[in-house]
Amino acid sequence: MLILNVSASYADDYDDLARLIVEYDNASDKVRVANDFMSKMRSEGFFDRQVVFNDKSPLDSINKWVWYWAGEYYLDCQEYDKALDYSQKALPLCSKAATDKSDCLGLMSIIYFRLSDYASAINASEESLAIDRQLGDHSRISSSLNTIAGIYLASKEPQKGERYIIEAINHSTMARDSARMAIQYGMASEIYHLMNKNQEALSYANHAFYLDSVTGKKAKLGIRLSQIASAQMALGMTDRALASLNRALPILQSNGQQTSYGICNNQLGELLLSRGQSYEAIKAYRKALDVFVAKRDLYNEGNSRLGLYKALKASSPAEAITHLERYTAIKDTLYNKDMQQALQEYDAKFRNEELLLENSKAKLKNTLTLTIAIAVVLTMSIIVVLLSYRYKTRRRRQMLQKELLDSKERFFTQITHEFRTPLTVIHSAAQNILHHAEVGSDTYQDAGHILHHENSLLELINQILETGRLSAGASMPLPLCVHANIIGLLSMLCESYSAFAADKGIRIIYAPQNDEVEMDFYPDYVKRIMQNLIANAIKYSHSDSDVLISSRIEDNVLAIYVSDSGKGISADKIDDIFRPYYRDKDCSIAESTGIGLSIVKLCVEAMHGTVDVYSVVDHGSTFIVKLPIVQSDAALQYGGGQQIIDDADFKSFRTENVDDDIAAGDSRLRVLIVEDTADVAHYIKLQLNQDYSYFFAKDGEEALDKAVEIVPDLIITDIMMPGIDGFELCQRIRASELLCHIPVVMVTAKVKHDDRVRGLQVGADAYLEKPFHADELNVRVEKLLEQRQLLREKYTRMMTAKIVDTHHDDADNHDEAIEQVNEPERAFIKKFMEVLHTAMQQGKIDYDDLAYAMSLSRIQLNRKIKAITGYTTTEYILHIRISLAKQLFDNTDMLVYEVALKCGIDNATYFSVLFKKYTGLTPQQYKARPRD
């Protein structure tokens, strides 16, 4: 099979071939059209021998050859969907001849490869290889093995490709096919280079060079030298690599091997840059860039632009940034393909199996229904009488119990709320004194003490209230239960106490045995349990010690261990510590109230678990909480709309497959979560609307890259992260022309007043403390997104009004609409308007050129415009065009087609249709309308 590049001079001939294929599919005289097609294919060099059909030729045979070569033709034209369609039609007709079937499968494997469907490509190649092995043809076997090795090389799985390429070389050797051997030696070099076995890579590249030299394949020598240079560079042989590249470049250039010439220049640029020769490296990268831009080779263009960024960032930072932005845009284009097709196929299979199961159940149910109907009718009357009596008795007992428990809860609620009002006044007065007093003065210190004890008292009151509520559990609905990875919540709770413990010289260490534990649990109860146990462990530990927390699965329960090295608990008091308000008379800790552990016990029992403690006096205590993996009443709590998060959601962060969800067609709101602990990040996701599309980053630097790539609707970030922290991340977002409109929510364990103020100063829209309240985070996120939506809707209404109002000044209206957005967004829109008007003056608008002029990718531009205006780029440009057209009709005598051209539309009829659609008048009616 030949894969040819179609030059401009052959364009008409190729159009003729496409016409003949369409004509054949609809022709009554298929023999004539088939002969014309095969003759044309031969003249274009697709094959050498002459193929002629006659009236006695079987139709299946004619179809087979026409469809097979139609597949080859469309593959050559890079119309891969059509190529796959025709090759699939030809395959069943090739079953009688093994060689034909092998050829067709080989063609399909290449098509699948071009479509990046590597799994299907491998399957087709393996099937073709099996046929070739049966035929025993070394040349065909070698070719199939070579194809499989090439697919694995392209899919970055060189270990799998290694054995195929070695076997391919063996068969080429037996077939004495030196030309193919040279190609395979070169591929083996690339495979070993990717495996970081560069000594083997260099050896195979040298073998390939030798074979091409002795067989006179001079055009191939440049490629071989490039492969040799790759291995030499990896081995640190920079002088030899430089010599190899300098020999390769003129060979590649003189033989017109432009792609290889560009790749070789990229290699040269990388080598020169590593040697500190930036000026020479820039020249090499520029040569490579010219080649790949002309050939529209985005992958290699990206490598060139990244190299130019590195080479230019010291001497010409502005130009370097331009190349970096283009490189980012290219990444956005290249890496948006996922496994959606496979998921759809799996889903369809699952649904079919589910349907069959349901049908089977329905048949069985119909059979059983008739059998048991009479028995049910006879027993129902007896059961109804018994249940009615039992229900009335239980109902009466429950009402009495509820009245008792309600009165108990009301007492705790009322008495604790009575304390809140004076505490609020104390808090406000102390804050006011602290704000006005001189830092370090006695007054300042006194105010600080007041606030400290006010917080302690408020916390005590809250615990008393909580004890009353939990003790009256029968009158309280259970909080929302979720099925998720509990390790994320435990990690966040431990992290939230790290700073507090560090102030006391204590280290919090959490070491889970399992990275993921999927179970039913009540997040509110788990938070109360862990907060009280960790706080107690810190309270009773001495300075320069550790609080050790671990978790593991034991007999279908999750066991959580919290250990400290404090004063311990004597054996005769262990049974009392979980009683409400119990306090050891020998306890020297003034803050102890005897409430925390009673809350722990009540929460654990509410989740059908157990809590135990093992302690040695003067050597510390270990609390053990055991919670069942499955809650018996959990299913009742899922009905409130809470989605259960499955394994795939949690594993996506670890495997970096979240992203992506960045398909241009995905209209869901995008939320970027920046958190260096994967479990905490996914716990945050669990608390939010599951209809959103979520993305993750582990630090500020990755977050900036991902934000530029996806342009999210909202960002939730931690503050304490390696590298760029949350404060700097927020500053950079606010300084970015592309990202400045995005709301930012900070969720952090840094709870000091100064940290909160700094977060708001750098541009955060909300600041929440860990561990956060899920409902508060949810409301903050929803309201921020709602505010953005209201701004977009207001902008959209004003823009729409200016289009349909044929008597209004459009320029003023547009300026008024722009005034609804903030200054950075206003600057962006004005810059876009300038670029757009320049493009319209030059003729037809090219959307890719518009994006490039804005230093963005087309997807990024569309998302930015959509975020500000509520319109897609296309819709927004259309509004601007209509506005400009109205101004031109009002102020000039230009004809309709002249106005259309001024608006960047080269079809006057299409322009007239659009104009009437948006103004209600044709251009002529608009010009002839009465004016005020």
N, C-alpha and C positions, 0 to 999 in steps of 0.2 A: 504494500500500500504506500502511496506517495502523498505527502502533505505539502502542498504547493502554496507559495505566496502569490496572490493575484495582483498583478500590476495594472495600472490604469489602462494600458493599451489593450488588455484583454477584457475590459469591463463589458463591452458589447457582446463578446462571445459568451461570457458567463451569463449574461441576461438571456441569451438564446437558449442556453442549457436549462435555466430555470423555467423558461416558457415551455420548452419541450417536455419537461417533467410534468407540469400542470396539464399540458395538452394530452399527454399519455394517460393520465388518470381519468380523463373524461372522453377519450377517443373511442370511436367504434372501430376504426381501422388501427388497431394497436401495433400490428406488424410494421407498418410504414413508419409510424412515429418512433417505435423502438429502434428501428434501423437508423433513422436520422439521429436519434440521441446517442447511440453507441458510436456512430461514425464521428459525431462531434466530440465525444469524450476522448476518442482515440487521437483526434487531431490536436486536442489540448494536452496530450501527453499523459493521460491517466493510465493508459495501458498500451502495449505495443501490438498485440495480435489483432487481426480483424475479426469482428463478430457480426454475423449476418443471420437474420431470422427469415423464415418463409411461412407460407400458409399452413404447412404441416408441423411447424414447431409447436409443442405443447404450450398452452397459455401459462401454466405454472412456471415453465422454464423461462419464458419471456419476462414474466413478472419478477422472477427471482433476480435475473441479471439487471433489469432496469432499476428495481428498488435498491438492490445492493449498491450499484454505482451511483444512484441518486443519493444514498447515504454518504458515499465517498465524496461526492460533489459538495453537499451541504457541509460536511466536515471541513472541506477545503475552504469554504466560504465563511466558516466560523458561525454558521447557523446551526447550533448543536441540537436544539430541540427537534428541528426538522430532520436532521441527520439521524437522530435516535429513532424517530418515528418510522422512517423508511427502512432502517436496518432491522428493526423489530418486525416489520412486515415481511422482510426477506427471510428471516431466520427459519420459520417453519418450513419454507420451501427448499431449504438447504439440507434438510435432514437425510436425504438419500445419498448425498455425496459427502464423505467425511472431510475432505479438504475444503469444500465450499462452506460447510458448517463451521469449521475452524477459522476460516477467513472472516466469516460474518461475525463470529464471536470476538475475534481480534479487533475488528472494526468497532464493535460496540464497546469494547473495553477502552479504546482510545476516546470515544465520544463521552463515556461516563467520566473518564479522567479529565477531559476538558470542562465538564460540568461540575468538577470537584466532588463527584459522588464516588469516592475512592472505594467504598465497600462494594458497590455494584461493579466497578471496574475490575477489582480483584476477582470477584466471582466469575465474571465473563472470561477473564484471562485464564483462570484455573481450569475452567471447562474446556477452553480452547487447547490448553496444554495437555489435558488428559487425552484429547483426540489425537494430538500430534505424537504423544508417547505411544499410542496404539499403532500409528502409522510407522513409527520407528525412523522418521526423517530427522536426522540430526540438525539440519538447517532450520526446519520449522520449529523443532523443540527449542533450539537456541533463541529463535526470535520471540517465542512466547515467554520464555524465562526472562529474556531481556525486558519485555514489556512489564512483567510483574515487578521486577527489580526497580524499574523506572518509576512505577506508581508508588512503591514504598519509599523511594528516595524523595519524591515530590511531597508525600504526606508526612515527611519527617519521621519515618520509622526505619532507619537504616539497618538496625539489627535484623529485621525481617527480610530486608532486601539483600543482605549479604549472601545468604546461602543460595538464593536464586541466581545472582550474578556470577558466583563462582561456578555453579553448575552450567550456566549459559556459556561461560568461557570454555569449559570442558567440551561441550557439544560443538561449539564453533571450531575448536581445535580438531576434533574428529572429522568435521566436515571440511577442514582445511580452508575455511573462509576467513582469510586474513583481514579483509576489510571490516567484517563484523567483529572480529576479535579486537581490533583497535578501538572500535566504538565501545565495546564492553569493558576493555581495560580502562578506558577513560571514565566510564560510569562507576566501575569499581573504585577508582581513585576518589571520586566524589562521595561515594558511600562511606569509605573509610575516613575521609576527611570529616564528614558529619559525625562519625563515631569517635572522633578525636584520636584515631589511630593513624597519625600523620606519616609515620615511617612507611607503613604499608601503602598509604595513599600516594606517597612520592614514588615508590617502586612501581606501582601499577601505571601511574602517569608516564614514567620513563619508558615502560614497555609499550604503551600506546604510541608515544612519540616515535619510538624506533620502528614499529610496524608501519606507521603512516609514511615514515621517511623512505623505507625500502620499497614500499609499494607505489611511491610517487604521488601520494595524496597530500600535495603541498598546501592545499587550501585548509586541510585539517590541522596542520602543524601549529598554527596560532592558538587554536583551542587547547591543544595538548600542552603547549608552553604555559598557558593560563592556568591549567590544572596543576602543572608542576609548581608554578609560583604559589598557588594556594597552600600546598603542602609545605613548601619551603618557608613561607611566612609563619605558618603555625609552629614550625620547628625552630624558629629564630634565625633562620639562614637568610637574613635580610639582603645581604649583598648579592647572593645568588638569585634570590627572588626578583630583585630589581633588574638583574641582567636578563632573566627569563621574560619579564614583562616587556622590557625594551625590545627584545627580539620578536615577541608576539604581536605587538601593536602594528608595525608596518605590514605584517603578513595579513592580519585581519582586515586592515583598512584597504589594502590593495585587492583583496578578494571580495570586497563588498559585504563582509560579515558584520553588519552594523551592530546587532545585539551583542555579539561576542566582543566586538571592539569596545562597546560601552561598558560591559562588565569588566573588561580588562583595565579600562581607565579607572573604574571604581576601585579595583584592587590596587592600582598604582597610587591613587589618592590616599587610600588607607595606609599603604606602606610608607609613603613620603611623610604623612602626618605623624606616624609613629616615630619617625626619625627627626621630627622637629622642622621639616622643610615645608612650612605652611604655604608659602607662595607657590611652589611647584605643585603641591597637593591641590590647591584651588584650581589651577589650570587643568589638571587631570579630571577633577570632578566636573568642571564646566563642560569639557568635551563629552563626558559621559552623559551629563544632563541634556545636552543638545540632542543626542541620539535618542534618548528614551522619551523626551517630550515629543519629538517628531513621530516616534513609533507608538506613542500612547501606551507605553509600558509602565504602568503605575508602580508595580513592585520595585523595579530597578530604579525608577525615577525617585522613589522614596529613599532608597539607599544613597543616591547621589545628593539629594537635598540634606539628608542627615549629615553626610560627610562635609558638605559645604557649611552647614551650621557650625560644626566642630572646628573647621579650619578658619572660619571668618569671625567667630564670636569675640576674639581678642582684638582684631584689627578693624572690623566693620560690624559692630553689633546690630545695627539696624537691618542691614542686609541679611545677617545671620538669622535674625528673628523671622524675617520674611520666609526664608527657606524652612525654618522650623515649623512655622504655621502651615505651610504647604505640606510638609511631611506629615503633620498631624491630620490634615484633611485627607491625605491619601490613606492613612491608616483607617480613618473612618469609613472610607469607601471599600477597602480590601477586607476588613475583618468584621463583617456583619452577617456572615452565613452561619447558620446553626443546624441542629438536627431535627428541624420541624417536620420534614417529610417522614423521617423514621418514626417520630412520635405520632403523627397522624395515622401511619400504617398500623402501628401498635394499637392505637385507640380504636381504629376500625375493626381490627381483629378481636379486641376485647369486647366491643359492642356486639359483634356477631355471636361470639361465644355466650355472652350474657343473654342475648335474644333467644338462642337455642335452649339455654337453661330455663328461661322464663316460660317458653312454650312447653317444655317438658313438665315443669311444675304445674302449669295450667291444666294439662291433660290429667295429671295425677290428682289434682284438686277436684276436677269435675267427677272423676271416678269415686273418690272418697266422699264427696259431698252427698251424693245420692245414698251411700251406704249408711252414713251417720246421721242423716237428717232426722229420722224418726227418733233416734236415741237422744239427740239434742233437745227436741221438742218436749220429750217426756221428762228430762232432768232439769230443764230450765226453770219450770215453775217452782220446783223444790228449792233450787239454788237461789232464786229471786227472793223467796220468803226468808230464807236463812240470812242472806246478805243484807236484806233490808233491816232486819232486827239487829244484826251485828253492827251495821253502819250507824244506826241511831244511838246504840250504846257507846260506841267509840267516839262519835261526834260529841256526845254530851261530856264525856271524860276529857276530850281535847279542849273543849271550850273552857272548862274549869281550870285546866292546866295553863292554858294560854292567858287567862285573866291573871293568874298568879305570876307568871313570868313577865307579862307586860307591866304589871305594877312594879316589879323588881327593876326592870329596865328603865321605867319612867323615873324611879327614884334616883338611879345613878345618873341618868341624863340631866335631870333637873338640877341636882346638887352640883354637878361639875360645870354645867353652863352658867350657874350663878357666879362661879369664880372667873369666868372668861372676861366679863366686862371690866372689872377693876384691873385685871392683868393687861388688858388692851391699853387702858389709860397709862399704866405704869410703863409699858413698852414704848408708847409714843413719847412720853415725857423724857424717858432715858435717852431715846434716840435724838431728841431735840437738844438735850444737854450735851451729848457726845458730839453733835455736829458743831455746836458753837463754842465748846470749851477748847482751851489750848491743849494740843497734843502733849501728853506726859504730865500734865498738871494733876493735882489731887482730885479736882472735879471730874476730869476726864477719866481717871482710873475708877472713881466711885461709880460713875455712870456705866462703865464697862462691867463692874461687879453686879450692878442692878440688873443689867441685861442678861448676864450669865445666869443669875438665880431666877430671873423671870422665865427664861427659857427652860430651866430645870423644872420649875413649878408647873409650867404649861405642859411639859412632857409627862409629868406625873399625873396631871389631871386627865390628859388624853389616855394614859394607860388605865386609870381608874374607870373611865368611861368605856374603854375597850373591854376591860374585864367584865363589866356589867353586861355589855352586849353579848360577849361570847358565852358567858354563864347562862344567859337566856337564849341559848342557841335554838331552842325549839320555836321561838317566835321570830327568828331571823332567817331570811332567805340566804342560802349559800352564795358566796361570790361566784363570779364566772369561772367555770372550769375550762382548761384548755388541754389539748393533747399536743405536746411539743417537747423540745430538748430542754430539760430543766437545768442542764449544766450552764447554759447561757445566763439564766437568772442568778444561779449561785455565784458565778464568776463576777457578775456585776455587783452583787451585794458585798462580796469580799473586797472588791476593788474600792467600793465606796467608803470602807472603814480604814483603808490603808493610810491615808493622810492623817486621820485622827489618831491612829495607833502610833504612827511615826513620831508625832509630837510628844508622846509618852515614852519613846525609845523602844517601842514594841513592833515586831514585824508580823504581818499577816501573811501566811503561806497557805495557798489553796492548791492541793494536788489531787485532782480527780483521777480515779483509776480508769474511767471510761470517758473518752472525749465527747460522746453523745449518749444520752439516756432519754429515749422517747417514752413518755409516760403521761398519765392523767394527773393534773395537779391544779391547785387553786393558788395563783400567783400572790394574792393578797395574804393568804395564810403563810405561805413559804417565806415571804418577806418579813412578817412579824416573828416567825420562828428564828430565822437567821439573825435578824437585827438584835434580838434580845440575847441570844446565845453568844454572838460575837462581842456585843457590848459588855456582857458579864465577864467573858474571858479577858477582855482588855482591862476591865475594872479591877479584877482580882489578880492580874499578872504583875510581876515586878519589872522594872526597867531592864532593858537589854535582854529581853526574852522573846520567844516566838509563840504565836497562837497558830496552831496547826489545824487545818481543816481539810478533810478528805471525804470522798464519796465513792461508793462502789455498789454493785448489784449483788444481793445475797438472797437466794431462794425467792425470786420474783418480787423482791422489795428493794427499794433504794435505801441504803444505810448511809447517813451523814454523820461524820465524827467531828466534834469540835473540842480540841484539847488545849489546855493552858498549863503553865508551870507555877500556878499561884499557891495560895495557902491551903487549898483542898477543903474537903467537907468530911466531918467525922461520920462514922457508920450509923450512929444513932439519930442523925439529923437528916439523912438522905430522904427518908419517907416524908419529911415535912416540907422540903424546899419548894415543892410544887403547889402547896396550899396558898390561896390568895392572902396577901399581906403578911405572910410569915417572914420574920426577920430574926436571924440568929442574935441572941443577946450578947454574944461574945464578938460579934462582927465589928470591925474597926472602920468599915467603909460607911461614911456618913450618908452617901447618896443612895444606899440600898433601901428599897421600899417594900420588897417582897411581892411585887406585882409581875415583873418580867417573866419569871419562870412559870407562873400560873397561866399567863397568856400563851406561852409555848405549849404547855400541856393541852390547853383547850383547843388550840389550832391543830395540833397533831391528832388529837382524838376526833376532831371534826373531819379529818381526812382519813379516818379509820387506821391510823398508825399508832406507834408506841414511842415513848421517850424514856430512856434510862440514863443513869449516871454512874460512873465508876470513879472513885476518888481516893487518894491517899493524902493524909494530913501532911502539909508542908511540901508536898510534891506535885500538887495540881489535880485537875479534874478532867474527865472526858465525858462529854454528853453525846449520847447516841440516839439519833432520830431515825426511825424506820417508817417509810411510807410505801404503801402498795403501788406497784406499777400501774395497775388498773383500778380506778375508783368505781365502786358498784353503782353509784348514783351519777357518775359523770355524764352518761348519755343524756340525762334529763337537762343538763346545763348547756349542751351544745345547741339547743334549739333556738337560741336567741340571736342567731345570725353570725355567731363567731365561727370563722373558718378554721378547720384543723390544718395545721401546717405539716406537710409530709417530709420524708427524708430528703427529697430532691431539693427543697428550698434551703435546707441547712447545709447540704454537701456542696451546693453551688458556690458558696463563699470560699470554701476550702480549696476547691478545684479551679477557682477563677473562671467558672463558666457562666456567671451571672450576666454577664454582660450580654452576655449578653442579650437580650431584650431590647436591642437598639435598632430594630428594623424601622425603616422610615414609616411604614404603615401602622405602627403601633401608636394608637391615639390615647393610651392611658397616661395618667399623670405620672411623671418620673420623679422618684425620691432617691437621693444619693445619701447613704449612711456611711459616715467616716468614723471608724472605730478600730483600734488595733487589736482588740480581742474579738475573735470571730463569733464566739458564743453570745457575747453581749450585743454585738451588731444584729444578730438574728433574733435575739429577744426583743430588741427595739422594734424590729420589723413586725414581730408577732403582735405587738400592741396596736398597730396601725391598720388602716383600711387595706384589706388584702386585694382590693380591686386595683390598687396602684401598681406600678412597675418599679421594682426595687433594684438598686445597684449598690455595690459595696467598694470601699477603699480602706486600706489598713493604715494609711498615714496621709499627711497633708499633701505631700508631693504627688502620690498616686491619685489623691482626690482631685487635684487641679487638672491632671491629665485626663481623668475620666470625666470631669465636669465639662472640659472643653470638647470632649468627644461626644457626649450625649446631651449637653445643655439641659440639666434637670429642672424640674419645676420647684423643687425645694431641697435644701441640704440640711441634714442633721449631723452634727459633728461633736466629737469629744474635744477636750482641750489638751490634755497631757498625752502627747504622741511623740514618737521618735522623729527627728528631722524637723519639718515644718509643723508647729503646733497649731491648735485651733484658732488662737488669736491671729497669727500670721496668715493662716488660711483665709480667715474672714476678711482681713485687710486686702489680700490679693484678689479675692472675689469682687470686693467693692471697687477695686482699681481696674478691673478687667472690662473692656468694652463689651465683650461677649457675655459675661456672667453677672454683671453688676445688678441686674434686675432680680436675681434669685433670692428668695427669703432664706435666712440661715437661722437654725435653732441650735443652740449649744446645750448639750446634755453632759454634765461633768461632775466629778467628785470634788472639784475645787469650789468650796462653799463660802469662802470669805467674801465680805462686802466689797473689798477692792477688786477681787476677781470678777464679780458680777458687773461692777461699774465699767471695768476695762472691756469686758465682753460687749457691753452695749455701746461703748465708745468706738470700737472697731467695726461696728455695723451689724451686730447680731440682732435679730428681730425678737428672739426669745431666749431666756437663760433658765434652764431647769437643773436641779440638783439630782445626783444619783444617791440613793435609788429613787427614781421618779415615780410619780403616780401615773398609772397608765391612762386614766381618763383625762388628766391635765395635759399630758403630751398629745393625746389624740385631739383634744379641743384646740390646742395651740396650732397644731399642724393644719387642721381643717379650716380654722379661721384665717390663717395666713394665706392658704390656697384660695379661700373664698374671696379675700380682699383683692388678690391678683386678678381673679376672675371678674370681679365687679369693675376694676379699672379697665380691663379689656373690653367688657361689654359697653361701658360708657364711651370708650374710644370708638368702638364699632358703630354705636348708634349715631354718633356725630358724623363719622365718615359716610355712613349710609344716607343720612339726611342730606348731606351736601351733594350726593350724586343725584337723588331724585328731585331735589328742589332746583328747578331750572331757572329760578330768579335770584338765587343767592350767589354771593361772591365766594367761589370755591377756594381761592387762596386764603382768604380770611378764615373760612371754615376749617381748612386743614391746619392752619396755624393754631386755631382754637383747640382742635383735637390734640395736637402735639403738646399743648400746654398742660394737658391732663396727666402727662407722665413726668417722672423726675428728670433732673438735669442730665445724668449720664445716658438715659434712654432717649431723651430728646436729642442729644448730640448724635446718637447712633442713627436715629430716623432722619435727621437732617443730612448726615453724611450719605446715607443710602439714597435720599432724594437727589442729591447732587450726582451721584454715580448713575442713577437711573435716567435722569434727564440727559446726561452726556451720552448714554447708550441710545436713547430714543432719537437724539439729534443725528447720530451716526447711522441710523437705519434700524433693522430688525434686532430685537433684544435677544441676547444669548444669556440664559440664566447662569450657566457655569462661569461666564466672564464676569457677571455681576458679583457672584460669590467671591471670585478670585480678587476682584478689585476691592472687596471689603475684607480681604485676608481671611476668608472663611471657606469652609466647604459648603456645598449647596444645602446639605442637610442642616448644618449649623445655622446658616442664614435663615432657612425656613423656620427653624425652631425659635430663633431670636425674634423674628418678625411676628410669629404666632404668639409668643409670650407677651409682647408689648401691645399688639393691636388686636389680637383675636383672629386675624386673617392669615391664611397661608400666603407665601410670597406671591404666588400667581394671582390670588384674589386682590391682594393689596396693590400690585402693579396695575391690575385692571382698573381699580378705582382711580388711580393716578392718571391712567391713560384717558379715561372718560372725562375727568376734571380738566385735563389739558385740552382735550377736544372741544369742550364747551367754551373754554376761554378763547381758543382760536376761532371758533364760529362766531363768537360775540365780537371779537376785536379785529378780525381780518376778513378779506374776501376770498380766502383760499377755497379751492374745490374740495369735494369730499375725499377723493383719493389722495390729495395733497395733505390734508389733515391726518388721514390714516397713516401716511408715511411718517409724518412728524411725531405720531404717537407710537411709532415702532411696529406698525401693522402693515404688511405689504399686500393685503387683500381687502379692497374697498368694500366688497359685498359682506365679507365676514365682519369688518369693522361696523358696517351699518346695522347688522343684526345685533351686535353687542351693544351699540349705542342705544338702540330702541329698547332692548331688554332692561337697561339700567336707568333710562330717563323716561321711557314711555312714549318717546317721539323718535321718528326717523331723523337723520341729519337735516333733510330738506324741511321737514315740519318744524324742527327746532330753530332753523335759521329764519323761517317765515313767521314764527310766533309773535304775538303782540308783546311789546316790552313796556315796563313801567316808565 
